[in-house]
Amino acid sequence: MLIFQGISPQRAPRARRAVTIGNFDGVHQGHQALIRKTVTLAKEQDLRSAVVTFEPHPKAYFSPQHAPKKIQGLRGKAAVLAGLGVDELWVLRFRQSLAQMPAEDFMQHFLQQSMQAQALVIGDDFRFGAKRRGDIELLKQYAPIASWSVHAVGTVSIDEHRASSSLLRQSLAQGDLHQAESIMGHPLFLCGHVIHGKKLGRDLGYPTLNIPVPRDLLISGVFVVSVAGLGPAPLPGVASLGHRPTVEHSGRLLLEVHVFDWHGDAYGKLLKVIVHEKLRDELRFDSVTAMTQQIHLDAQHARQYFTQHVN
């Protein structure tokens, strides 16, 4: 999958496209319905399938204090989209110029000219352009000029609830990873390259792989995880995602993963950390000794999880 940034990226090939647009945070099953329709139309009409998304979330521009935290980073979003067969991901920087762009200009300059859109796949609540004036009806009105078809995709329900990023965020905030998995259709996962850390885990007997994550990520705590990218199959482990209040004062969010019974050099490797179950919230301990005792308990509980969930 190719990734482009901006409304008129220089590297983007001249090609006709089937396009869907949205924030797609978490790429839940409602999003997947849009994406699968887009990919299907692209194959049927010999087009390139393209997903358009925004960074940061538009709410972060209009109301920073109420901006939703991210379900996953851009790398994780891209991984899901690639798995769904998407040819291109277009990332638009949401700033003043885009926020104030009239809906007609967005259609003409971006969708028609830059993307050469031939098919548009839109959710029933999609809005675009300054003051959110653009909607599916405006896209249909412009269709004779742009020569594109417009396809609406309705709501997807999971357990009698509308699949939405809001419901997904609520599930994750409550630590209900099982409900989150049913909304997404797959377990939550995070992606990133392994970086050097302070080697404190190694000194405590629990060496960790340190992976930077977006600072505005929604979830935090200690989790049962599997790690893909170290061998032919994912390996079991336990992970801490947080700000390390006992030993760190920088406030940086970090994912630290201890992989059971594995030894090797992973620095620089791109890993996929699959999150299975939340064990507890992040805690601040009075001493490193108390923290080590809790890490030992966390590891025991994670090992028990894998004993009970053998495939």
Stockholm file with secondary structure:
# STOCKHOLM 1.0

chainA/1-311         MLIFQGISPQRAPRARRAVTIGNFDGVHQGHQALIRKTVTLAKEQDLRSAVVTFEPHPKAYFSPQHAPKKIQGLRGKAAVLAGLGVDELWVLRFRQSLAQMPAEDFMQHFLQQSMQAQALVIGDDFRFGAKRRGDIELLKQYAPIASWSVHAVGTVSIDEHRASSSLLRQSLAQGDLHQAESIMGHPLFLCGHVIHGKKLGRDLGYPTLNIPVPRDLLISGVFVVSVAGLGPAPLPGVASLGHRPTVEHSGRLLLEVHVFDWHGDAYGKLLKVIVHEKLRDELRFDSVTAMTQQIHLDAQHARQYFTQHVN
#=GR chainA/1-311 SS CEEEESSSCTTCCCCCEEEEESCCTTCCHHHHHHHHHHHHHHHHHTCEEEEEEEESCHHHHHCGGGCCCBSSCHHHHHHHHHHTTCSEEEEEECSHHHHTCCHHHIIIIIIIIISCEEEEEEETTCCBSGGGCBCHHHHHHHHHHHTCEEEEECCCEETTEECCHHHHHHHHHTTCHHHHHHHHTSCCEEEEECBCCCCHHHHTTCCCEEEECCTTBSCCEEEEEEEESSSSSCEEEEEEEECCTTTCCSCCCEEEEEETTCCSCCTTCEEEEEEEEEEECCCCCSSHHHHHHHHHHHHHHHHHHHHHTCC
#=GC SS_cons         CEEEESSSCTTCCCCCEEEEESCCTTCCHHHHHHHHHHHHHHHHHTCEEEEEEEESCHHHHHCGGGCCCBSSCHHHHHHHHHHTTCSEEEEEECSHHHHTCCHHHIIIIIIIIISCEEEEEEETTCCBSGGGCBCHHHHHHHHHHHTCEEEEECCCEETTEECCHHHHHHHHHTTCHHHHHHHHTSCCEEEEECBCCCCHHHHTTCCCEEEECCTTBSCCEEEEEEEESSSSSCEEEEEEEECCTTTCCSCCCEEEEEETTCCSCCTTCEEEEEEEEEEECCCCCSSHHHHHHHHHHHHHHHHHHHHHTCC
//
